[in-house]
Amino acid sequence: AESLLHFSEFGVVMLLFIIGLELQPSRLWALRRSIFVLGGLQVGLTGIILMAIMYQFFSLKLDTAFIVGFGLALSSTAFVLQILNEKEQLSSTHGREAFTILLFQDIAVIPLLAVIPFLSGVREQSYDLIYFGKVFAVFAGLILASRYVIRPFFKFVASSGASELLTAVALFIVMGVSILMGQIGLSMALGAFLTGVLLADSEYRHELEASIEPFKGLLLGLFFMSVGMLTDVKFIIAHPIFIISCAVALMLIKFTVIAGIAKAFGNRWPTSIRLGVTLAQGGEFAFVLFNVASTQNVLRPELENTLNLIVTISMALTPLAFLLLEKVGEPLFAKSKPSRDYDTIPDHEHPVIIAGFGRVGQIIGRVLRMHNIEFTAIERSANRVDFVRKFGNQVYYGDPKNPEILRAAGIDKARIFIIAVDDLERSITTAEYLHHNYPDLVVLARARDRQHYYRLREVGVRHIWRETYLSSLDMSRESLQLLGITPEKARETIQTFRDYDDDLIERQQAIYDDEASMIASAKSAMAELESLFDEDIGRSRKMDLGEFEEALRSQATPVNEDDSDNTGNNNEGNIVIHPNK
């Protein structure tokens, strides 16, 4: 297991190389505040608190407590991102902030690994001016080589078309730089990370990542397996209460610190609590850090084993923590959500009411404003209302399906009501209410898809626009023109398709809730449409021939009565077609 662990450490090296590839300087600069302020506070405060606990209550030496505290402060990048992705929370506020904190933690691993040799009691390297000169020379050489050697060489390799050669070169660069760093007494991971950052804005970044990824996954998997093989399972069996209690205590400490930092950073308590639960566990980099510290005699092997067990148990408890958050926390957040009174809408009696002021509603509002047509916009998202008001838009916070809100908006005097909300059920409910209570009001609605279209038709809406439909047809028309079809023919093709699809959607209205009938109708419609286009092509060819004959006739020169052909015969009443015409 120890030999396997030594070999599989290259998986960690490759992981850090790929992390470096993701950290483009421009991306780092755009996220600098969240990464370095929020992430720095999390790692710094959590590490110091855990370090103090280790030093004060477990009587560890200061250097050992430092490694243990900051190692436990790290969370699991792979574990957290996977859970957030499965729960579709990566784009949420706590998901984005969790990503930036994890990004800083990945960066923080580098100096933590680099400082371990300085904390070790064994000093194999003489840190004199010659040594720092070597380090400076290596770093300067990497910077120059990444710009003037590696990139041109990758261009040459890529032009050869040999994908296996590209893979070999990528492996050679990562392994070579890592071994070079090891020779001068620095962390191999640091060298790989630095190389990745230097190549992050290279045009061959994706090829590098794709080439390294399979080896990284294999070696990193071997690394975790070897850590598991070296873990003394008998210890957790002998001391289950101690190990589980330490894991729970670790999660509670990290949760408290992270949630507090997030709240101080300006987040609401629900978001702060979600972020604390997300990052409360230990991480895989703790295994790396503790293993390197153990090989450098900073950690005792039995302490390393205990810490690995604690981190493992904390990772295993994370899904349970998420389940507790969903079952207990989220309902409480929903109940305690601060209520905001709906806006008081002035009695403008505008002719147009727009329900929903998102992407669709804002475009409609801008067009109406160009013609000085007054409208009243209602939006149920308080955040969106506050946002669009910053740009000078007059929009009112309210629920468009609420009859009181509609009456306050002047529904009795309105001529047109536009349903631009993106929530399907809310859209249907609003349309149904308008149809029953204001049958003379003209209603225009957006539909997310065909099913939404059918349901709107059922409740009486007649003017419906399907999302992405017109833009898709416009893109299709442009594609046909770029492929050499004339603009007139492209427009005719799109119009034919649109006319047929409009007719088809009317025919399928009665069977849209019957899946089998819809499938049969769709297949029949596709064959019918293809036949229709085939007939158009045939007619087009006949028309082209007729147009050619007509063109010939239009170019003909009639012969006057006084004219005669070369033979002296009179050509009155005939048409002479000149060869050059």
Buried (B, 14 or more C-beta within 10 A) or exposed (E): EEEBBEEBBBBBBBBBBBBBBBBBEEBBEEBEEBBBBBBBBBBBBBBBBBBEBBBEEEEBEEBBBBBBBBBBBBBBBEBBBEBBEEEEBBEBBBBBBBBBBBBBBBBBBBEBBBBBBEBBEEEEEEEEEEEEEBBEEBBEEBEEBBEEEBBEBBEEBBEEEEEEEBBEBBBEBBBEBBEBBBEEBBBBBBBBBBBBBBBBBBEBBEBBBEBBEEBBEEBBEBBBBBBEEBBBEEBBEEBEEBBBEBBBEBBEBBBBBBBBBBBEBEBBEBBBBBBBBBBBBBBBBBBBBBBBBBBBEBBEEEBBBBBBBBBBBBBEBBEEBBEEBEEEBEEEBEEEEEEEEBBEBEEEEBBBBBBBBBEBBBEBBEEBEEEEEEBBBBBBBBEBBEBBEEEEBBBBBBBBBBEEBBEBBBBEEBEBBBBBBBBBEBBBBBBBBBBEEBEEBBBBBBBBEBEBBBBBBBBEBEEBEBBEBEEEBEEBBEEBBEEEBEEEEBBBBBEBBEEBBEEBBEEBEEBBEEEEEBEEBEEEBEEEBEEBBEEBEEEEEEEEEEEEEEEEEEEEEEBEEEEEEEEEEEBEEEEEEEEEE
